Each structure stands twice: as C-alpha cells, then as structure tokens.
C-alpha cells in the first residue's frame, strides 16, 4: 500500500503540476478551497495523475476521521500558507490548533514528516509553537540532518519539498520572507 501525503492549503492546487514531474509515489490528498476543487480535478484529469485527490473540508474537524480511513501509513503532512485570520477574535479559526496537531501525531508514521510554511510571520510562529510543544514526539529536521540549513531563528532557508507553491513564488517576487519548518516524528512513537 502506498503511503499517504496530506496537504492542507487554501489554494495551492497548481503545486500538483510540479508533482507530475517529481518522483513522489505517495497518494496525495489535498484540502483546498471549495471553489477550486473542480478546477483542481480538471488538472488531475488533464495530467493523468492517479495518485492525487482534492477535497474541500474543514481540516480541523475532519482530518482524523478522513485520514483514518486510508489503509496505508501517513508519511507527510504539509500545511502551506494557511489563512492568517488576522483579527484576534478570528485566531480560533486558524487551521493549526491542538486537536489537529494531536490527530496528525496520532496517525503520522514513525519518521514521518510535518512541513509548515507561511509568508505571514505571526501565522508561522503560531504553527511553530504548536508543533514545537510536541518535542517529545517530533524533532526539527536540522537535529536529524545537520546538512539542512536554517537561519539563526531556526527557519529553513530552502523549501525541502523541491516544489514551490504559487503563494511562495508570489510572496518571494514581492520580496516577502517565507517561514518554513520541517519536523520528523521520532522512532518509537
């Protein structure tokens, strides 16, 4: 059975074009904006991608139930530039909350990875805080692989996935910094 990669992103559906030429053999499940599902499904059909599926759902609510139905191991979860919900009273709507983190960690295979990325420092720091709190289960990739380069604050200097998202490209063209962290689940968990 193929491993599962889950990508939580509001609208990174064109990222799959890069997957077409990559050697990634996982089954990919994407949570994206509802209005983009049809367009994404069109691209999947056009590119003949049998291992990529899109859906609209509230990941914070549905992740555990939906991922638990997949028969293979969960190898990767990426959270790419989620909606920042800038107003303080809307922070509770941010996708990375304790229940989602717990669901990810419960299902993630040993040595599985969690990749987070945002061009909004407040969102990136919030996601980082949530996953850093799980240091007993997760370790930052630079402690596993010293060749991974980070800045002096621990943010990855390069995208470890090898495929850039539309948001990432746009933000970098505008001169924004992309904040990235990659975690690996410890063996034995």
C-alpha positions in Angstrom: 0.0 0.0 0.0 1.3 3.5 -0.9 2.0 5.9 1.9 -0.3 8.9 2.2 0.7 12.6 2.0 -1.9 15.2 3.1 -1.6 18.8 2.1 -3.6 21.4 3.9 -3.7 24.6 1.9 -6.3 27.1 0.9 -5.4 27.2 -2.8 -2.1 25.5 -3.8 -3.7 23.2 -6.4 -1.2 24.1 -9.2 1.5 22.7 -6.9 0.5 19.3 -8.3 1.9 20.2 -11.7 5.3 20.0 -10.1 4.4 16.7 -8.6 3.7 15.3 -12.1 7.5 15.5 -12.8 8.6 14.6 -9.4 9.4 11.1 -8.2 6.9 11.2 -5.4 5.0 7.9 -5.2 2.6 8.8 -2.4 -1.1 9.1 -2.6 -1.7 12.8 -2.2 -4.9 14.2 -0.6 -5.4 17.9 -0.7 -7.7 20.1 1.3 -8.4 23.3 -0.6 -11.0 26.0 -1.1 -14.3 24.6 -2.2 -14.4 26.8 -5.3 -11.1 25.4 -6.6 -11.9 21.7 -6.3 -13.4 21.5 -9.8 -10.5 23.3 -11.4 -8.0 21.1 -9.5 -9.9 17.9 -10.5 -9.7 19.1 -14.1 -5.9 19.4 -13.8 -5.6 16.0 -12.2 -7.5 14.5 -15.2 -5.5 16.5 -17.8 -2.2 15.4 -16.2 -3.4 11.8 -15.7 -2.5 11.9 -12.0 -4.0 8.8 -10.4 -2.4 9.4 -7.0 -3.7 13.0 -6.4 -7.1 13.7 -4.9 -8.7 17.0 -3.9 -11.4 17.8 -1.4 -13.0 20.6 0.5 -13.4 20.1 4.2 -12.6 21.7 7.5 -9.3 20.0 8.3 -9.5 21.0 11.9 -12.8 19.0 12.2 -12.4 16.3 9.6 -8.7 15.3 9.5 -8.8 12.4 12.0 -11.9 10.8 10.5 -10.9 11.1 6.9 -7.2 10.1 7.3 -8.1 7.1 9.4 -9.9 5.5 6.5 -6.8 5.3 4.4 -5.3 1.8 4.7 -1.6 2.8 4.4 0.7 4.9 6.6 0.6 8.7 6.8 4.1 9.8 5.7 3.8 13.5 5.3 1.5 16.4 6.3 2.2 19.8 4.8 0.4 23.0 5.9 1.1 25.6 3.3 0.3 29.2 3.8 -3.0 28.8 5.7 -5.5 31.6 6.0 -3.9 34.0 8.6 -7.2 35.1 10.2 -5.5 38.4 11.3 -8.2 39.6 13.7 -7.5 38.3 17.2 -11.1 37.1 17.6 -10.7 35.0 14.5 -7.5 33.3 15.6 -9.6 30.3 16.7 -10.3 29.7 13.0 -6.7 29.1 12.2 -6.2 25.6 10.9 -3.3 24.6 13.3 -5.0 24.0 16.6 -4.2 21.4 19.3 -6.9 18.9 18.1 -5.4 18.9 14.6 -1.8 18.6 15.8 -2.9 15.7 18.0 -4.7 14.0 15.1 -1.6 14.4 12.9 0.7 13.0 15.5 -1.5 10.0 16.2 -1.7 9.0 12.6 1.8 10.0 11.4 4.1 7.1 10.9 7.5 6.9 12.8 10.0 9.1 10.8 7.0 10.7 9.0 7.3 14.4 8.4 5.3 17.6 9.0 6.1 20.6 6.9 4.7 24.0 7.8 5.1 27.2 5.7 3.7 30.7 5.7 4.7 34.2 4.4 3.0 35.7 7.5 5.4 35.6 10.4 2.6 35.6 13.0 1.0 32.6 11.5 4.3 30.8 11.0 5.2 31.5 14.7 1.8 30.2 15.8 2.1 27.0 13.8 5.7 26.6 15.0 4.7 27.0 18.7 2.0 24.3 18.3 4.5 21.8 16.8 7.5 22.8 19.0 5.4 21.9 22.0 5.4 18.3 20.8 9.2 18.0 21.1 8.9 14.6 22.8 7.3 13.2 19.6 8.7 15.5 16.9 12.1 16.8 16.2 13.1 19.6 13.9 14.8 18.3 10.8 18.1 20.1 11.5 18.6 17.8 14.5 18.1 14.8 12.3 20.0 16.0 9.3 22.7 18.6 10.1 23.1 19.4 6.4 19.7 21.1 6.4 20.3 24.9 6.6 18.4 27.1 8.9 18.7 30.8 9.8 19.6 31.9 13.3 15.9 31.6 14.4 15.5 28.0 13.2 13.6 28.7 10.0 14.6 26.6 7.0 16.5 28.6 4.3 15.1 26.5 1.4 12.0 24.6 0.6 12.8 21.0 1.4 10.0 19.7 -0.9 11.7 20.8 -4.0 8.5 22.2 -5.4 7.4 25.8 -4.7 3.8 26.8 -4.2 2.1 29.6 -6.1 1.8 31.6 -2.9 5.5 31.0 -2.2 6.5 32.2 -5.6 4.3 35.3 -5.5 5.4 36.2 -2.0 9.1 35.9 -2.9 8.6 38.0 -6.0 7.1 40.7 -3.8 10.1 40.5 -1.5 8.5 38.7 1.4 10.2 36.1 3.5 8.9 32.5 3.6 8.9 31.0 7.1 9.4 27.2 7.0 9.8 24.4 9.5 10.1 20.6 8.9 9.6 18.2 11.7 10.2 14.4 11.8 8.4 12.0 14.1 10.8 10.2 16.4 11.2 6.5 16.1 9.2 4.5 18.5 6.2 6.8 18.5 
